[in-house]
């Protein structure tokens, strides 16, 4: 059974993988190593600050069962 697209998708994924592997990781641009990245801790409420909320005054977060955390 022939594959749909003649393997174009597979070839495209391999091309993108090669591009990504030769690039500089985002954390290296800030002077971190992979080991340091694993040891970093995010500040409590960081997601509320970046979402436009105010973590300091909003108190405990309400859990939304449909949200992606």
Contact map, one row per residue, 1 for C-alpha under 8 A:
111000000000000000000000000000000000000000000000000000000000000000000
111101000000000000000000000000000000000000000000000000000000000000000
111111100000000000000000000000000000000000000000000000000000000000000
011111100000000000000000000000000000000000000000000000000000000000000
001111111000000000000000000000000000000000000000000000000000000000000
011111110000000000000000000000000000000000000000000000000000000000000
001111111110000000000000000000000000000000000000000000000000000000000
000011111111000000000000000000000000000000000000000000000000000000000
000010111111100000000000000000000000000000000000000000000000000000000
000000111111110000000000000000000000000000000000000000000000000000000
000000111111111000000000000000000000000000000000000000000000000000000
000000011111111100000000000000000000000000000000000000000000000000000
000000001111111110000000000000000000000000000000000000000000000000000
000000000111111111000000000000000000000000000000000000000000000000000
000000000011111111100000000000000000000000000000000000000000000000000
000000000001111111110000000000000000000000000000000000000000000000000
000000000000111111111000000000000000000000000000000000000000000000000
000000000000011111111100000000000000000000000000000000000000000000000
000000000000001111111110000000000000000000000000000000000000000000000
000000000000000111111110000000000000000000000000000000000000000000000
000000000000000011111110000000000000000000000000000000000000000000000
000000000000000001111111000000000000000000000000000000000000000000000
000000000000000000111111100000000000000000000000000000000000000000000
000000000000000000000111110110000000000000000000000000000000000000000
000000000000000000000011111110000000000000000000000000000000000000000
000000000000000000000001111111000000000000000000000000000000000000000
000000000000000000000000111111111100100000000000000000000000000000000
000000000000000000000001111111111000000000000000000000000000000000000
000000000000000000000001111111110000000000000000000000000000000000000
000000000000000000000000011111110000000000000000000000000000000000000
000000000000000000000000001111111000000000000000000000000000000000000
000000000000000000000000001111111101100000000000000000000000000000000
000000000000000000000000001100111111100000000000000000000000000000000
000000000000000000000000001000011111110000000000000000000000000000000
000000000000000000000000000000001111111000000000000000000000000000000
000000000000000000000000000000011111111100000000000000000000000000000
000000000000000000000000001000011111111100000000000000000000000000000
000000000000000000000000000000000111111100000000000000000000000000000
000000000000000000000000000000000011111110000000000000000000000000000
000000000000000000000000000000000001111111000000000000000000000000000
000000000000000000000000000000000000001111100000000000000000000000000
000000000000000000000000000000000000000111110100000000000000000000000
000000000000000000000000000000000000000011111100000000000000000000000
000000000000000000000000000000000000000001111100000000000000000000000
000000000000000000000000000000000000000000111111100000110000000000000
000000000000000000000000000000000000000001111111110000100000000000000
000000000000000000000000000000000000000000001111111000000000000000000
000000000000000000000000000000000000000000001111111111100000000000000
000000000000000000000000000000000000000000001111111111100000000000000
000000000000000000000000000000000000000000000111111110000000000000000
000000000000000000000000000000000000000000000011111110000000000000000
000000000000000000000000000000000000000000000001111111000000000000000
000000000000000000000000000000000000000000000001111111100100000000000
000000000000000000000000000000000000000000000001100111111100000000000
000000000000000000000000000000000000000000001101100011111110000000000
000000000000000000000000000000000000000000001000000001111110000000000
000000000000000000000000000000000000000000000000000001111110000000000
000000000000000000000000000000000000000000000000000011111111100000000
000000000000000000000000000000000000000000000000000000111111100000000
000000000000000000000000000000000000000000000000000000000111110000000
000000000000000000000000000000000000000000000000000000000111111000000
000000000000000000000000000000000000000000000000000000000001111100000
000000000000000000000000000000000000000000000000000000000000111110000
000000000000000000000000000000000000000000000000000000000000011111100
000000000000000000000000000000000000000000000000000000000000001111100
000000000000000000000000000000000000000000000000000000000000000111110
000000000000000000000000000000000000000000000000000000000000000111111
000000000000000000000000000000000000000000000000000000000000000001111
000000000000000000000000000000000000000000000000000000000000000000111
